[in-house]
């Protein structure tokens, strides 16, 4: 697997509006996009910090993984996952991870927020950090042109 960069850090928040206010008013960042991801039962908000994004995640259902994560953390939320951009494709990175004995959450790539193809590796196999692999379909022509 070839990782090109840290794509984003996912942070679970109990109240998206309050969290956006903090990131904008205190840290001086600008929320450039909000998106509901129906199948993951979350609303996301994105901020850019250099070449890396911060993804805030608020549960839209009490049975979502984000709601369960926040409940486990005493209702406070916190860092949920780290996402890495892979150059060789998410499917290939999943296959390579499985060959190396990593427990997969996703057996195949799926559509995630911000137009990315994503898949998760289980924290039991990743030093206790939920790890997301990401691929931007617009940048996956296979060449080194950076398109």
C-alpha positions, 0 to 999 in steps of 0.5 A: 500500500502506498500512502500519499498523505494524511487525508483527514482526522475524524472528530466525533462531536455531540453538537455540530453547530457548537463545534463549527462555531469553535473551529471558526470563531476560536481557531479561525478556520472556515467550514467549507462543506457540510454533508449528510452521509445517510448510510453512515447516519452522520452529518459531517463538516469539513475544514482545511488545515494545509493539505489535511482536512478535519472532519467533524461528525455528528450522529443523525441516529442513536444507533449510529457508530458515532452516537455509540462512540460519543456515548462511550466517551461520556457524551463528549466525543473526541478523535474518532479516526485517522484517514490516509489517502492511498495511491494504489486504490482502496480495494488494493489496500484492503487486499494487502491489509488482509494479506498481512492479517489486519482485521477489516471492517469493510471488505470492499470500498464504499462511498464516503463523505466529500466524494471519496471512496473509503474503507475502514480497518479495525482498531484491534489490528491498527494499534487501537486507532480506527484507520480509514483508507481513502481514494479520491476517484477524481485523482485515480487515473493511475498516472503520476500527473496529480490530476 
